[in-house]
Amino acid sequence: MYEITDKIVGERRITVLRDLGVRAERLAQRRARCTIAARALEPHTKDILFALLYLLDAGGVEARLAASSGVDANSAGAIQTVEVGGTRDVWRFSHVAETKVAAVIEGLTAAMPCVPPGPWSDPPEKAVVLPIKSSLPNQLAGFLVAGVQPEVATR
């Protein structure tokens, strides 16, 4: 049975944000922050079945996988390097970088051959790609790809 009431989902989201804030503020290095964020997401698999955190290179051309949660970083589903705007930009990083707005990826198995189901019987069909802001004005540090249940992607 799915827990989809607004109250339950809202409470879990607040807990996720609190855990991310508390754990991420302690370290200065970007990669270490991604690892901390991935660990903070691990207990929240009912909402975020898996997470991939990518960091952009200095030119903003290439995104490299820095950390993951709910999926093995070395699995077939976790693309290690993505050329932003390239032919293999399955996560639509170029669109998210341009608009600075989240994107929903439908038909997840086309982008990720081995989609982990998390605690549910069926793997998710959608992922949300969020921009990770940089401390520098008008720049992104990277992207968060989060596999979510369909109900969560539309809220």
Steps between C-alpha positions, in 0.01 A plus 500: 500500500637841403522779754396796291315734729625856484578502871718188491682604183548853637644374828743269321614783271567727796704222662700452178577872474594521869735201468661643187552841660649367821739260331604709199596818682791338684744447211648743253589271212235442234559127457490444875174694514354277230599189696340643814184590305480150353532346847233736633263379227550128571233473774243673279453234232121520512521843336839497328561146379844585370711812461792583275698815575705643214752782519579725206855560385636856501372566146153362569540258209534169679317362803666223700327270744616603847274289724195278494232363726275200443701386199856372466709776342674235286179340369382519140239756598739755644661687212840618624549799270245700305586758238251779565304551180665201335324209331507296824350778717220264606441701818437824307775679691530762225131591536525519880820708476333742259174542687625444857172310548441133582418258218298179518640205307224265383566143384789458739611163362606668175741723693600244761498131402515365857249705699502405869151452647586620849251369759219467244416197287533695173786729401417867445414623151602859568796692628529863594816689404575797723767765460755529782586865543855619534619757751593708195222719356310358200698177495414140572718260694325195357180296492299266717318217320234350727292193416152559636160338506259662250294661776805682635617624158176690443480677838 
